[in-house]
Amino acid sequence: MCIRDGRCIAHSYNASGACALSDKLGKTTQSSGATYYYSENFVKQADGLFYNKYEYTSYISCAARCSHPGMRIPVVKTKASFDFIKSSENAYPACNSRDSDGVFRWSDGSVLDQTIFGITSPPRQNNNLNIFVTYQGNFDDTSATEVFACTCQGVFINGN
């Protein structure tokens, strides 16, 4: 059972009733097992996923912010998610690796399929780096210290 907290997202559990994963506020003793809460407000967006507020920061700080259990730098697998992420001109998505075969991958290991987003050209790598931001409707590489928009996706037990 999840106990609701005003500092949590609107529903601190997913449709199946499973609790959200995050230990940012610590364990409660009000249920038989440990219950975790988000200390940041997450809002459900048009893509059906939850995101916290954008902050402008470096990739290093963004990765740290999104590294807490139950959070991640956005993995963008639908056009609706891409549209939300690119609504901030320069935002960090989790496309941050290119394997030895030249295939771009999300941080979860899945392959970047740009056709979903209507993008026909590969991510720009004019800086020869493996950290990307959304830029002019595509992905463009940047250094880990440049400041861009950072939002984290809420990740629930069921993998959403």
C-alpha positions as CSV (number, residue, x, y, z in Angstrom):
1,M,0.0,0.0,0.0
2,C,1.3,3.5,-0.9
3,I,0.6,6.4,1.4
4,R,-0.1,9.5,-0.5
5,D,2.0,12.6,0.2
6,G,1.4,16.1,-1.1
7,R,5.0,16.3,-2.2
8,C,4.5,13.1,-4.4
9,I,3.2,12.8,-7.9
10,A,-0.6,12.9,-8.2
11,H,-0.8,9.1,-7.8
12,S,2.1,7.5,-6.0
13,Y,1.2,4.2,-7.6
14,N,0.7,2.9,-11.2
15,A,-2.5,1.5,-12.6
16,S,-1.7,-2.0,-11.2
17,G,-1.4,-0.5,-7.7
18,A,2.3,-1.0,-7.4
19,C,4.2,1.6,-5.5
20,A,6.5,4.1,-7.1
21,L,10.2,3.4,-6.7
22,S,12.2,6.2,-5.0
23,D,14.0,6.5,-1.7
24,K,14.5,10.3,-1.7
25,L,12.3,10.8,1.3
26,G,13.2,7.6,3.1
27,K,11.1,4.6,4.2
28,T,7.9,4.9,6.0
29,T,6.7,2.6,8.8
30,Q,3.0,3.0,8.0
31,S,2.7,-0.2,6.0
32,S,3.9,-3.8,6.2
33,G,6.8,-3.1,3.8
34,A,8.9,-0.2,2.9
35,T,7.0,2.5,1.0
36,Y,9.0,5.0,-1.0
37,Y,8.1,8.5,-2.1
38,Y,9.3,11.1,-4.6
39,S,10.5,14.3,-3.1
40,E,9.9,16.2,-6.4
41,N,6.6,16.7,-8.0
42,F,6.1,14.7,-11.2
43,V,3.4,15.6,-13.7
44,K,1.9,13.3,-16.2
45,Q,2.5,14.5,-19.8
46,A,0.7,13.9,-23.1
47,D,2.9,10.8,-23.7
48,G,1.4,9.1,-20.6
49,L,4.7,9.3,-18.7
50,F,5.6,11.4,-15.6
51,Y,8.3,14.1,-15.6
52,N,9.6,16.5,-13.0
53,K,10.2,20.2,-13.6
54,Y,12.9,21.3,-16.0
55,E,16.0,22.7,-14.5
56,Y,18.9,24.2,-16.4
57,T,22.1,22.3,-15.6
58,S,25.1,20.4,-17.0
59,Y,24.8,16.8,-18.1
60,I,26.8,15.7,-15.1
61,S,24.3,17.4,-12.7
62,C,21.4,16.1,-14.7
63,A,22.6,12.6,-14.6
64,A,23.1,12.9,-10.8
65,R,19.6,14.4,-10.4
66,C,18.0,11.6,-12.4
67,S,20.0,8.8,-10.8
68,H,17.8,8.3,-7.8
69,P,15.7,5.1,-7.7
70,G,12.6,5.6,-9.7
71,M,14.0,8.3,-11.9
72,R,16.0,8.4,-15.2
73,I,17.1,10.8,-17.9
74,P,14.3,10.5,-20.4
75,V,14.3,7.5,-22.7
76,V,12.3,8.7,-25.7
77,K,10.6,5.9,-27.6
78,T,7.4,7.6,-28.9
79,K,6.7,10.7,-31.0
80,A,4.6,12.1,-28.0
81,S,7.7,11.7,-25.7
82,F,10.0,13.3,-28.3
83,D,7.5,16.2,-28.8
84,F,7.5,16.8,-25.0
85,I,11.3,16.7,-24.7
86,K,11.9,18.9,-27.6
87,S,9.4,21.5,-26.3
88,S,12.4,22.7,-24.4
89,E,14.7,23.7,-27.3
90,N,17.8,22.0,-25.8
91,A,17.1,19.2,-23.4
92,Y,19.0,16.1,-22.4
93,P,17.4,12.8,-23.6
94,A,19.1,9.5,-22.6
95,C,20.6,8.8,-26.0
96,N,24.1,8.9,-24.8
97,S,25.9,6.0,-26.4
98,R,26.9,4.8,-29.8
99,D,28.3,1.3,-30.1
100,S,31.3,0.2,-32.2
101,D,28.9,-0.6,-35.1
102,G,27.7,3.1,-35.2
103,V,24.3,2.2,-33.7
104,F,22.9,4.9,-31.4
105,R,21.3,3.4,-28.2
106,W,19.2,4.7,-25.3
107,S,20.6,4.4,-21.8
108,D,18.5,1.2,-21.3
109,G,20.3,-0.4,-24.3
110,S,17.4,-0.2,-26.8
111,V,18.2,1.1,-30.3
112,L,17.3,4.7,-31.2
113,D,14.7,4.5,-34.0
114,Q,14.5,8.0,-35.4
115,T,11.8,7.1,-37.9
116,I,9.3,7.2,-35.0
117,F,10.1,10.9,-34.6
118,G,10.1,11.7,-38.4
119,I,13.9,12.3,-38.4
120,T,15.7,11.1,-41.4
121,S,19.2,12.2,-40.6
122,P,21.4,10.6,-37.9
123,P,22.2,12.5,-34.7
124,R,24.7,15.2,-35.3
125,Q,28.2,14.4,-33.9
126,N,30.0,17.6,-34.8
127,N,31.8,17.5,-31.4
128,N,32.6,13.8,-31.4
129,L,31.0,13.3,-28.0
130,N,28.4,10.8,-26.8
131,I,26.1,13.1,-24.8
132,F,23.2,14.5,-26.8
133,V,20.6,17.3,-26.5
134,T,17.6,17.9,-28.6
135,Y,18.5,20.7,-31.1
136,Q,16.5,22.0,-34.1
137,G,14.3,18.9,-34.1
138,N,17.1,16.4,-34.0
139,F,19.8,15.2,-31.6
140,D,23.1,17.0,-31.4
141,D,26.2,16.0,-29.3
142,T,27.5,18.3,-26.6
143,S,30.0,18.3,-23.7
144,A,29.1,17.1,-20.2
145,T,29.6,20.6,-18.8
146,E,27.4,22.6,-21.2
147,V,24.2,23.8,-19.5
148,F,20.8,22.7,-21.0
149,A,17.3,21.7,-19.8
150,C,17.1,18.7,-17.6
151,T,14.0,16.8,-16.7
152,C,13.8,13.3,-15.2
153,Q,11.2,10.6,-16.2
154,G,9.5,8.8,-13.3
155,V,10.1,5.1,-13.7
156,F,7.6,2.7,-12.0
157,I,7.8,-0.9,-11.1
158,N,6.0,-1.9,-14.3
159,G,8.7,-0.3,-16.3
160,N,6.9,2.8,-17.4
